Amino acid sequence: MRVISFRIWGKFAHFRKFWTTSSSLSYPFPPPTAVRGILGAILGYSKGEYIRKTEPFKVGVEILKPPKVIKLGLNFVDTKKLTVQYKGFIRKHQREGLLHTQTLTEVLKEPEYRIFVGSEDEKLLKTLEESLKKGESYYTVSLGWANFLANFEYEGIYTCKLVETTDEVKTVIPTSCVQSLDFEENHLVGREKIPTNLSSERKPLSFESVIFSLSAKPLKGVFKKVFLCGERGGIFLF
């Protein structure tokens, strides 16, 4: 399989955990569902079609910088309760405290990732490659929230081979594909349950328990269902 690699980074990011309620907690990396949204923005797919149109892609994520998390108290306005749309009405009710709420929110500071995108559809892959090489996107690319703008840079395209097992992987990988894990000194490893597929209404359909490096280092051990991609090493694609 041919796989494209590109870096993406920004000042801030937030990838909301699906189970959070009053406090918005963030995954330390974009889950596959968020990566497909990024690809949809680059290729010009709308919210109603990007899920279906990015199905031919397999995606992977490598954390390039150890995640730094800050917590902010953000004010949100409940615009759904507004029935009269004029400024005086909005300001009056904001003073009375009826239309806004403050939420404690986790935000990732100065995140950076390497995204891997593979597909058997060479035409679709070529279209994505051309956009990445030019540094162009149809919609503004963001890291989770629309106001967390992202930069991206094309790195290359590789011919990758699926192997039965390997002793190193650089990306987020499902725990079901980990046969053994070697823990090294000063190497932090995290574990999360992430959504991997969304319905047309953008509701999670499937989940995976995954592990990843919080130290931005390759994971060592025995891993299966991994692609070897030349100089990029072992990667897992969802």
N, C-alpha and C positions, 0 to 999 in steps of 0.2 A: 504493500500500500504506500502511496505517496502522501507525505505529511508536511504541512507548512508549519513553520515556527515564527512567532513574532512576540516582541516584548510589549507590555502595556504597563503604564505607571501613571501616578497622579499625586496630588497633594493629600487627598483624603479619599476614603472609600467606605461603603457600608453595604454589606450583603446580609440582609435580615434573615435570622433563623426562623424557620417556618412555625415553630411552636411558641415563640415569644408572645406575650400579651401586653401588659402595661409598660414594660421596659423593652426597648428595641435592642436586642443583642445581635452581634454580627459574626458571621463566619470569618475566619482569617484569610480566606481566599474566595474567589468567585466559584460557586458550584457550577456544574455543567449547564444548568438552566440559565444562569446569568451569562455564561460564556456564549450561549446561543443567542441571547439578547444582544450581546456585543457584535456578534457576526451579522445579525439582522440589521443593526444600525449601520454597519459598514456597507452592506450590500443593498440597503434601501428597502428592507421588508418592514411592513407596518406591524403594529401590535397584534392585529388579527391574523397575520399570515406567517410571521417569522418562525413560530413553533413548527408548523408543517413544512415550510421551505428549508429549514435547517436540519431536517431529519436525516438527509444523506451524510451529514457530517458526523465524525467521531471526534471528541474533543478531550484534551488533557490539560492540566494546570500544574506548573512548577512554581513554587514560592522562591523568589530571588532575594528577598530581604526579610530578615526576621520580623514578624508582625509587631507593630507598636500600637497599642490600644489606648485611646483616651476616652473619657466619658463626659458628655455634654448634656446639659439640661436645655432641651429645645422646646420652643413654644409652637404649637400647632393650632390652626384655626379650623373649626368645624364648619366648612362652607355649606354642607348639606342641609343645615338647619336654617339657612337664610331664605326668606321668602320675599323680601323686598330688597332690591339691588340698588341701593344708593348709599353714599359714603356716610351720611349722618347716622343712618340706621346701624351700620356695621360698627362705627366708632362707639356709639352709645352702648351697645351690648358687649363690646370688648371691655369697656370700663366696668361694666357690671360683672364681668367674669363668666359670662354665659356661653361664649363661643370659642374659647381657647382652652387648651390644656397643656401643661408642661410634662414632657416625657424625658426620662433619663435614657440617653442613647449612646451606644458604643460606636466609636468611629475609628477606623484604621488610619494612621498617620503615615504619609509618604510610602504607600505600598508599591510593590513592583512584582510583576509576574511574567512568566513565559507561557504563552498559550500555544498548544499544539492542535492542529486541525487536519484530520485526514478524511479521505473520501475515495470511493471507487468511481465517482462521477468526475472525470477529468475536466469536463467543460466548466462545471461549477467551481471546482478547485482553482482553475485558471482564472476565472473571473475574480475570485477572492484574492488571488496572488497579485493580479494587476492593481487592484485597489490598494493593497497593502504596500506595494512597491512605490506607488505614487503618494502614499500617505493621505489618501482621500477616503472620505466616508460620506454616505448619502445623508444620514442623520448624525447629530452630534453624539460622539461616543462618551459614555460616562461609566464610572465604577460604582454601580448600584443605583444611587440616587442621581437624578438628572442634573443637580447642581455640583456634583463631584466629577468634574470634567477629566478626561483621560487623554494621555498621549500614547501613540503606538508607533512601533518601528519594525519593519519587515526584517527577518534574519536569513531565511533560506527555505528551501524545499528539499526533502530527503526521501529516499526510498527505504522504507522500514520493513523489517521482517518480524513476524510474530514467532516467538520462541516458547518452548514448553516451560523452561525455568531460567532464571538469571539471578545473580547475586547482588544486583544493585538496581535501584529505581529512583528517578529524580522527581517524579510527579506524585500527586495525590493518588492513592490506590485503595480499592476496596479491601477490607479485612479478609474477605473470602478468597482473595488471591495471595494472601501472605501465609506461606508455609512455616517460616521462622523469621525472627527479627533479632538482629544483633544490636545491642545497645552500647553506644560508645560514650566515653566521658565527655561531659559538656554538650551533649547532643539531645535536644528536647524533641520529643515526638508527641503529637496531638492525635486525638480521635474525635470524630464527629459523625452524626447521622445527617446526610444531606439529601435533598431532592435531586433526582436525576432526569425525570420527565414531567412535563406539564400537560394538562388538558388544553383544549382550545380556549377555555375560560381562564387559563393560567393558574389552575389549581394543581397541586402536586399529585402525581399518579403513582410514582414509585420512589423508593428511597434506598440508599446504600450506607452502610457503616464503613467509614474510611479512616485511614491513618495518613499522616503527613509529617514533614519535618518543620518544626518551629524554629530551627536554627539555620534554615536555608542551605541544608546539606543533603547529599544523596542518602537514601535509606539503604542500609546494608542488611542482608539476610538471604532468604530464598523466596522468590516471587514467581508466580505463574501468570500466563496470559499477558505478557509484556512484549511491547514492540521494541526492537533495537534499531536506533536511528543514527547510525554513524557516530559522528562526534558528539551528538546530543545524548548518547547513551540510552538507557532503558526508560521507557515511558509507558504509562497506562492510558488507554483511550476509552471514554465512556460512550 
